[in-house]
Amino acid sequence: MGEQQKEHVESATETFVAHRNLLFTVAYEMLGSAADAEDVLQETWLRWTTVDLDAVRDRRAYLVRITTRQALTHMRTLGRRKESYVGPWLPEPLLTAPDVAEDVELADSVSMAMLLVMETLTPTERAVFVLREVFDLDYDEIAAAVDKTPAAVRQIAHRARNHVAARRPRGATSAAQTRSALEAFQRAIETGDLQSLFDLLAPDVVMLGDGGGIRRAFPEPVVGVAAVRDVLSFGLGRLRGQATFELVQVNANPALLVHADSEVSVVTMHVEDGRVAGLYLVRNPEKLSRVDQETAMSR
């Protein structure tokens, strides 16, 4: 490698490393999969090393543009995988550091509940929503990333914003309320007193279990307090005396790691005004490689 090429690679590497956490967060919010986000970053890096850096005015914006385009390509492949997925599909949970939770907007955008809402957007809508609402990029930058005109991006952003607003979690919530609900979940298993947990369920609570066809989980969403009570009454009793628990931060929100029979599960909740509106259990081992060490994220 010549001296000039070596300097180019060193400069490209320095810039890429400086923005890596941001690029990972962009890709993850678009894909809901850390494994796919890492693939996107690898492809971004390979393309970035071929760019004439002297001609790039804003390196951060250029890297976000490459990452977005690669993520859009991956979304098509991921969409086909989801079509053949066994049971409900949940985003890949990430163990996150306290600083991610301190950024309220970032914490909201990577929560399980919000990622599930973003799943209902088209790929381009999701990209525009993430870049505009989460990362506050201007319309010209987003237009370059998604290969649309700024005027078209404004329309897409408006449509995506309305779509998310109609579906996003309602009501106020807090980390303390979520921790209390998770502790009630833990006590229900440890003591067999399920009523304290049932008292926290919202009438229209939705429970999703992602086993990916590898671990036992619910084959369909469980909807409504009566149905969720029935499923929990059967399932939680089997864990009594076998499970150990760890309260952690997953996707910048309180969560439980449940260890039982040499297996780990992640339990997250969405709490609205003190009631559990969403209960999410990830059991697919292919999605649990990021719960034993923190994943760095940033805006």
C-alpha positions in Angstrom: 0.0 0.0 0.0 1.4 3.4 -1.0 1.8 6.2 1.4 -1.0 8.2 -0.1 -3.4 5.2 0.0 -2.4 4.6 3.6 -3.2 8.1 4.6 -6.5 7.8 2.8 -7.5 4.7 4.8 -6.3 6.2 8.1 -8.4 9.3 7.5 -11.4 7.2 6.4 -11.1 5.0 9.4 -10.8 7.9 11.9 -14.0 9.5 10.5 -15.9 6.2 10.4 -15.0 5.3 14.0 -16.0 8.8 15.2 -19.5 8.3 13.8 -19.9 4.5 14.2 -22.4 4.6 17.1 -24.5 7.1 15.2 -24.5 4.9 12.0 -25.3 1.8 13.9 -28.3 3.5 15.6 -29.6 4.7 12.2 -29.3 1.2 10.7 -30.8 -0.5 13.8 -33.8 1.9 13.9 -34.5 1.2 10.3 -34.1 -2.6 10.6 -34.8 -3.6 14.2 -32.0 -6.1 13.9 -28.5 -5.6 15.3 -27.1 -8.3 13.2 -28.4 -6.7 10.0 -27.3 -3.3 11.2 -23.7 -4.6 11.6 -23.9 -6.0 8.1 -25.0 -2.5 6.9 -22.0 -0.9 8.7 -19.6 -3.3 7.1 -20.9 -2.4 3.7 -20.9 1.3 4.5 -17.3 1.0 5.5 -16.3 -0.8 2.3 -18.0 1.9 0.2 -16.6 4.7 2.4 -13.0 3.7 1.7 -13.5 4.2 -2.0 -14.8 7.7 -1.6 -12.7 10.8 -2.6 -12.7 12.3 0.9 -11.4 15.7 -0.3 -14.6 16.1 -2.3 -16.9 15.4 0.6 -18.1 18.6 2.3 -19.9 16.9 5.3 -18.5 13.5 6.1 -21.1 12.7 8.8 -23.9 13.4 6.3 -22.2 11.4 3.6 -21.8 8.4 5.9 -25.4 8.6 7.0 -26.4 8.7 3.3 -24.4 5.5 2.6 -25.8 3.8 5.7 -29.4 4.7 4.8 -29.1 3.3 1.3 -27.5 0.1 2.5 -30.2 -0.3 5.1 -33.0 0.3 2.6 -31.5 -2.6 0.5 -31.4 -4.8 3.6 -35.0 -3.9 4.5 -36.2 -5.7 1.4 -34.4 -8.9 2.3 -35.5 -8.6 5.9 -39.1 -8.1 4.8 -38.9 -11.5 2.9 -37.5 -13.2 6.0 -40.3 -11.7 8.2 -42.9 -13.1 5.8 -41.7 -16.7 6.5 -41.0 -16.0 10.2 -42.6 -18.5 12.7 -44.9 -16.6 15.1 -44.8 -12.9 15.9 -41.6 -10.9 15.0 -40.1 -8.7 17.6 -37.0 -6.4 17.3 -33.7 -7.7 18.5 -33.3 -6.5 22.1 -30.1 -4.6 23.0 -28.5 -4.1 26.4 -27.9 -0.4 26.5 -25.9 2.0 28.7 -27.5 4.5 31.1 -26.5 7.4 28.8 -28.9 6.1 26.1 -31.8 6.3 28.5 -30.8 9.8 29.5 -31.6 11.0 25.9 -35.3 10.9 26.2 -36.1 11.2 22.4 -33.5 8.5 21.6 -34.8 6.2 24.3 -38.4 6.6 23.0 -37.3 5.9 19.4 -35.5 2.6 20.2 -38.2 1.3 22.6 -39.8 -2.0 21.6 -43.2 -0.3 21.4 -42.0 2.4 19.0 -39.9 0.0 16.9 -43.1 -2.0 16.5 -45.0 1.1 15.3 -42.2 1.8 12.8 -42.6 -1.7 11.5 -46.0 -0.5 10.0 -44.2 2.1 7.8 -43.0 1.4 4.3 -39.2 1.2 4.0 -38.8 4.7 2.5 -41.3 6.1 5.1 -39.3 4.5 7.9 -36.0 5.9 6.6 -37.4 9.4 6.3 -39.1 9.3 9.7 -36.0 8.1 11.4 -33.7 10.6 9.7 -36.1 13.5 10.3 -37.8 12.9 13.6 -35.0 11.1 15.4 -31.8 12.5 13.9 -33.2 15.9 12.8 -31.5 15.8 9.3 -32.7 18.5 6.9 -34.8 17.6 3.9 -32.0 18.1 1.4 -29.8 15.6 3.3 -32.6 13.1 3.6 -33.5 13.5 -0.1 -29.9 12.6 -1.0 -30.1 9.5 1.2 -33.3 8.1 -0.1 -32.9 9.3 -3.7 -36.0 11.5 -3.7 -36.6 15.3 -4.2 -36.8 17.4 -1.1 -40.4 18.2 -1.9 -41.2 14.5 -2.1 -39.4 13.9 1.2 -41.5 16.6 2.9 -44.6 14.8 1.8 -43.3 11.4 2.9 -42.3 12.8 6.3 -45.7 14.3 6.8 -47.4 11.0 5.9 -45.1 9.0 8.1 -45.5 11.4 11.0 -49.3 11.2 10.8 -49.1 7.4 10.5 -46.9 7.1 13.6 -48.9 9.6 15.6 -52.1 7.5 15.0 -50.4 4.4 16.3 -47.7 5.4 18.7 -48.1 4.6 22.4 -50.6 6.8 24.2 -50.4 8.4 27.6 -47.6 9.2 30.0 -45.1 6.6 31.2 -42.0 6.5 33.3 -39.1 4.3 33.9 -40.2 3.9 37.5 -43.7 2.7 36.5 -42.1 0.2 34.1 -39.7 -1.1 36.8 -42.7 -1.5 39.1 -44.6 -3.5 36.5 -41.5 -5.7 35.8 -41.0 -6.3 39.5 -44.7 -7.4 39.8 -44.0 -9.8 36.9 -41.0 -11.2 38.8 -42.9 -11.5 42.1 -45.7 -13.3 40.3 -43.3 -16.0 39.2 -41.4 -16.2 42.5 -44.5 -16.3 44.8 -47.3 -17.5 42.6 -49.3 -14.4 43.5 -50.4 -13.5 40.0 -53.1 -11.1 41.0 -50.8 -8.1 41.7 -49.6 -8.5 38.1 -53.0 -8.9 36.6 -54.2 -5.8 38.4 -51.6 -3.8 36.3 -52.9 -5.0 32.9 -54.7 -2.6 30.7 -58.0 -3.8 29.3 -56.6 -3.9 25.7 -53.2 -5.2 26.6 -51.3 -7.0 23.8 -48.7 -9.7 24.5 -46.2 -10.8 21.9 -43.8 -13.7 22.2 -41.0 -14.2 19.7 -39.5 -17.7 19.7 -38.6 -17.8 16.0 -39.7 -21.4 15.8 -36.7 -22.3 18.0 -38.1 -21.7 21.5 -41.7 -22.2 22.6 -43.7 -18.9 22.4 -47.1 -17.7 21.5 -47.9 -18.4 17.8 -50.2 -15.3 17.6 -50.5 -12.0 19.4 -52.5 -12.4 22.7 -55.0 -9.6 22.9 -57.1 -8.4 25.8 -56.8 -8.7 29.6 -58.8 -12.0 29.8 -56.7 -13.8 27.2 -53.4 -12.5 28.6 -54.4 -13.6 32.1 -55.2 -17.1 30.9 -51.8 -17.4 29.1 -49.8 -16.0 32.0 -51.7 -18.2 34.6 -50.5 -21.3 32.7 -47.0 -20.1 31.6 -45.7 -18.3 34.7 -46.6 -21.1 37.1 -44.2 -23.4 35.2 -41.3 -21.1 36.0 -41.7 -20.9 39.7 -38.6 -22.1 41.6 -36.7 -22.4 38.3 -36.1 -18.9 37.1 -33.6 -16.2 38.2 -34.0 -12.5 37.2 -31.9 -9.5 36.4 -33.3 -6.0 36.0 -31.5 -4.3 33.2 -31.7 -1.6 30.6 -32.8 -3.0 27.2 -33.4 -0.6 24.3 -32.9 2.3 26.8 -35.8 1.1 28.9 -36.2 -1.1 32.0 -36.4 -4.8 31.2 -36.0 -8.3 32.8 -33.6 -11.0 31.8 -35.1 -14.3 32.8 -32.8 -17.3 33.2 -34.4 -20.7 33.3 -33.3 -24.2 32.1 -30.1 -22.8 30.7 -32.1 -20.5 28.5 -32.5 -16.7 28.7 -35.5 -14.6 27.8 -36.0 -10.9 27.6 -39.2 -9.4 29.0 -40.0 -5.8 28.2 -43.2 -3.8 28.7 -44.9 -0.7 27.6 -46.7 1.0 30.4 -49.3 3.7 29.8 -50.6 5.7 32.8 -49.5 3.0 35.2 -51.1 0.1 33.2 -49.3 -2.5 31.1 -50.4 -2.0 27.5 -47.7 -4.0 25.8 -45.9 -7.1 27.1 -43.1 -8.4 24.9 -41.1 -11.6 25.4 -38.1 -12.4 23.2 -37.0 -16.1 23.5 -35.4 -16.7 20.0 -31.7 -17.3 20.9 -30.7 -15.9 17.6 -31.8 -12.5 18.8 -30.2 -12.6 22.3 -26.5 -12.2 21.5 -26.7 -8.5 22.5 -28.0 -8.9 26.1 -24.8 -9.8 27.8 -22.8 -6.7 26.9 -23.8 -3.1 26.3 -24.4 -1.8 22.8 -23.3 1.8 22.2 -25.9 4.0 20.6 -26.0 7.8 19.9 -27.6 10.5 17.8 
